[in-house]
Amino acid sequence: MYRRAVARPLPEPDPAPLETDDVRVVGIGTAVWAVLFLVLLPFRARLVATGHGWWLWTCLVGTLLGLVGVGYCRRRRAAIGRDRAASEVAPPAREPLP
């Protein structure tokens, strides 16, 4: 059998990436984990007795990993800033002399 040719729309180009403040986003998430840890800490005995002691440690690990993430995002932001500054300051390339 013959197939009919179906007109397919051309794919649209990808949108430009959004500029976000990743340090703030990760910092807020880290703060939430830390607050949850502190809220659950007084109830540790009850959580362990009911089999939910892992909730406390999940909050602690979330806080620690969040601190690692904040450090990573700060270094990334600094590297992006250095790269932008270097590309703006770099002199134009010269052609070699004959």
KOLVOMI-414739 format. One record per residue: x, y negated, z negated of N, C-alpha, C in turn; chain; residue number from 1. Coordinates in steps of 0.2 Angstrom, whole numbers. Example, Ala and Ser with C-alpha at 12.3 -4.5 7.8 and 13.67 -1.06 7.14 Angstrom:
> 66 | 28 | -39 | 62 | 22 | -39 | 66 | 16 | -39 | A | 1
> 64 | 11 | -35 | 68 | 5 | -36 | 64 | 0 | -39 | A | 2
end
This chain:
> 4 | 6 | 0 | 0 | 0 | 0 | 4 | -6 | 0 | A | 1
> 1 | -11 | 2 | 5 | -18 | 3 | 3 | -22 | -4 | A | 2
> 9 | -25 | -6 | 8 | -30 | -12 | 7 | -37 | -9 | A | 3
> 2 | -40 | -13 | 1 | -47 | -11 | 7 | -51 | -15 | A | 4
> 9 | -56 | -11 | 14 | -61 | -14 | 10 | -66 | -19 | A | 5
> 12 | -66 | -25 | 9 | -70 | -30 | 14 | -76 | -31 | A | 6
> 11 | -82 | -30 | 15 | -88 | -31 | 16 | -89 | -39 | A | 7
> 22 | -88 | -41 | 24 | -89 | -48 | 27 | -96 | -49 | A | 8
> 25 | -99 | -55 | 27 | -106 | -56 | 35 | -106 | -58 | A | 9
> 38 | -111 | -56 | 45 | -111 | -57 | 46 | -112 | -65 | A | 10
> 51 | -109 | -68 | 52 | -109 | -75 | 54 | -117 | -77 | A | 11
> 52 | -119 | -82 | 53 | -126 | -85 | 60 | -125 | -88 | A | 12
> 64 | -131 | -88 | 70 | -131 | -91 | 69 | -131 | -99 | A | 13
> 74 | -128 | -102 | 74 | -128 | -110 | 74 | -135 | -112 | A | 14
> 70 | -137 | -118 | 70 | -143 | -121 | 77 | -144 | -124 | A | 15
> 79 | -151 | -125 | 85 | -152 | -129 | 84 | -150 | -136 | A | 16
> 90 | -148 | -139 | 89 | -146 | -146 | 88 | -152 | -151 | A | 17
> 84 | -151 | -156 | 82 | -156 | -161 | 88 | -157 | -166 | A | 18
> 89 | -163 | -167 | 94 | -165 | -172 | 90 | -165 | -179 | A | 19
> 93 | -160 | -183 | 90 | -159 | -190 | 96 | -160 | -195 | A | 20
> 94 | -162 | -201 | 98 | -162 | -207 | 98 | -155 | -210 | A | 21
> 103 | -151 | -208 | 103 | -144 | -211 | 105 | -144 | -218 | A | 22
> 109 | -148 | -220 | 112 | -148 | -227 | 106 | -150 | -232 | A | 23
> 101 | -154 | -230 | 95 | -156 | -234 | 91 | -150 | -234 | A | 24
> 90 | -147 | -228 | 85 | -141 | -228 | 87 | -135 | -232 | A | 25
> 94 | -134 | -232 | 97 | -128 | -235 | 97 | -130 | -243 | A | 26
> 99 | -136 | -244 | 99 | -139 | -251 | 92 | -138 | -255 | A | 27
> 87 | -140 | -251 | 80 | -139 | -254 | 78 | -132 | -255 | A | 28
> 80 | -128 | -251 | 79 | -121 | -252 | 83 | -118 | -258 | A | 29
> 89 | -120 | -258 | 93 | -118 | -264 | 90 | -120 | -270 | A | 30
> 88 | -127 | -271 | 85 | -129 | -277 | 78 | -126 | -279 | A | 31
> 75 | -124 | -274 | 68 | -120 | -275 | 70 | -113 | -278 | A | 32
> 75 | -110 | -276 | 78 | -103 | -279 | 80 | -104 | -286 | A | 33
> 84 | -110 | -287 | 87 | -111 | -294 | 81 | -113 | -299 | A | 34
> 76 | -117 | -297 | 70 | -118 | -301 | 66 | -112 | -303 | A | 35
> 65 | -107 | -298 | 62 | -101 | -299 | 66 | -97 | -304 | A | 36
> 72 | -97 | -303 | 76 | -93 | -308 | 75 | -95 | -315 | A | 37
> 76 | -102 | -316 | 75 | -105 | -322 | 68 | -104 | -325 | A | 38
> 63 | -104 | -321 | 56 | -103 | -323 | 55 | -96 | -325 | A | 39
> 58 | -91 | -322 | 57 | -84 | -323 | 62 | -81 | -329 | A | 40
> 67 | -85 | -331 | 72 | -83 | -336 | 69 | -82 | -342 | A | 41
> 65 | -86 | -345 | 62 | -84 | -352 | 57 | -78 | -352 | A | 42
> 55 | -76 | -346 | 51 | -70 | -345 | 55 | -64 | -343 | A | 43
> 61 | -64 | -344 | 65 | -58 | -342 | 63 | -51 | -345 | A | 44
> 62 | -51 | -352 | 60 | -45 | -355 | 53 | -42 | -352 | A | 45
> 49 | -47 | -351 | 42 | -45 | -349 | 43 | -42 | -341 | A | 46
> 47 | -46 | -337 | 48 | -44 | -330 | 51 | -37 | -330 | A | 47
> 56 | -36 | -334 | 60 | -29 | -334 | 55 | -24 | -337 | A | 48
> 51 | -25 | -342 | 46 | -20 | -344 | 41 | -18 | -339 | A | 49
> 39 | -23 | -335 | 34 | -21 | -330 | 37 | -19 | -323 | A | 50
> 43 | -18 | -323 | 47 | -16 | -317 | 48 | -22 | -312 | A | 51
> 48 | -28 | -314 | 49 | -33 | -309 | 55 | -37 | -311 | A | 52
> 60 | -34 | -314 | 66 | -37 | -316 | 70 | -40 | -310 | A | 53
> 69 | -36 | -305 | 73 | -38 | -299 | 71 | -45 | -296 | A | 54
> 65 | -48 | -298 | 63 | -55 | -296 | 68 | -60 | -299 | A | 55
> 70 | -59 | -305 | 75 | -64 | -308 | 82 | -64 | -304 | A | 56
> 84 | -58 | -302 | 90 | -57 | -299 | 90 | -59 | -291 | A | 57
> 84 | -58 | -289 | 83 | -61 | -282 | 83 | -68 | -282 | A | 58
> 81 | -72 | -287 | 81 | -79 | -287 | 88 | -81 | -288 | A | 59
> 92 | -77 | -292 | 99 | -79 | -293 | 103 | -78 | -287 | A | 60
> 102 | -73 | -283 | 106 | -72 | -277 | 104 | -77 | -272 | A | 61
> 97 | -79 | -272 | 95 | -84 | -267 | 99 | -90 | -268 | A | 62
> 100 | -92 | -275 | 103 | -98 | -277 | 110 | -98 | -274 | A | 63
> 114 | -92 | -276 | 121 | -92 | -274 | 122 | -92 | -267 | A | 64
> 118 | -88 | -263 | 118 | -88 | -256 | 117 | -95 | -253 | A | 65
> 112 | -99 | -256 | 110 | -105 | -254 | 116 | -110 | -255 | A | 66
> 120 | -109 | -260 | 126 | -113 | -261 | 131 | -112 | -256 | A | 67
> 132 | -106 | -254 | 136 | -104 | -248 | 134 | -108 | -242 | A | 68
> 127 | -107 | -241 | 124 | -110 | -235 | 125 | -118 | -235 | A | 69
> 125 | -121 | -241 | 126 | -128 | -241 | 133 | -130 | -239 | A | 70
> 138 | -126 | -242 | 145 | -127 | -240 | 146 | -126 | -232 | A | 71
> 143 | -121 | -230 | 144 | -120 | -222 | 141 | -126 | -218 | A | 72
> 135 | -128 | -220 | 132 | -133 | -216 | 135 | -140 | -217 | A | 73
> 138 | -141 | -223 | 142 | -147 | -223 | 149 | -147 | -219 | A | 74
> 152 | -141 | -219 | 158 | -140 | -215 | 156 | -141 | -207 | A | 75
> 150 | -138 | -205 | 148 | -138 | -199 | 146 | -145 | -197 | A | 76
> 143 | -149 | -201 | 141 | -156 | -199 | 147 | -160 | -199 | A | 77
> 152 | -159 | -203 | 159 | -163 | -202 | 162 | -161 | -196 | A | 78
> 162 | -155 | -194 | 165 | -153 | -187 | 162 | -156 | -181 | A | 79
> 155 | -156 | -182 | 151 | -159 | -176 | 153 | -166 | -176 | A | 80
> 154 | -170 | -182 | 155 | -177 | -182 | 162 | -178 | -179 | A | 81
> 167 | -174 | -181 | 174 | -175 | -178 | 174 | -174 | -171 | A | 82
> 170 | -169 | -168 | 170 | -167 | -161 | 167 | -173 | -157 | A | 83
> 162 | -176 | -160 | 158 | -182 | -157 | 163 | -188 | -157 | A | 84
> 166 | -189 | -162 | 171 | -195 | -163 | 177 | -194 | -158 | A | 85
> 179 | -188 | -157 | 185 | -186 | -153 | 183 | -187 | -146 | A | 86
> 177 | -185 | -144 | 175 | -186 | -137 | 173 | -193 | -135 | A | 87
> 172 | -197 | -140 | 170 | -205 | -139 | 177 | -209 | -138 | A | 88
> 182 | -207 | -142 | 188 | -210 | -142 | 193 | -208 | -137 | A | 89
> 192 | -202 | -135 | 197 | -199 | -130 | 198 | -203 | -124 | A | 90
> 204 | -205 | -122 | 205 | -209 | -116 | 203 | -205 | -110 | A | 91
> 202 | -208 | -104 | 200 | -205 | -98 | 207 | -201 | -96 | A | 92
> 206 | -196 | -92 | 211 | -192 | -90 | 215 | -195 | -84 | A | 93
> 221 | -195 | -84 | 225 | -199 | -79 | 227 | -194 | -73 | A | 94
> 227 | -196 | -67 | 229 | -192 | -62 | 237 | -192 | -62 | A | 95
> 240 | -186 | -61 | 247 | -185 | -61 | 250 | -190 | -55 | A | 96
> 256 | -193 | -57 | 260 | -197 | -52 | 263 | -192 | -47 | A | 97
> 263 | -194 | -41 | 267 | -190 | -35 | 274 | -190 | -36 | A | 98
end
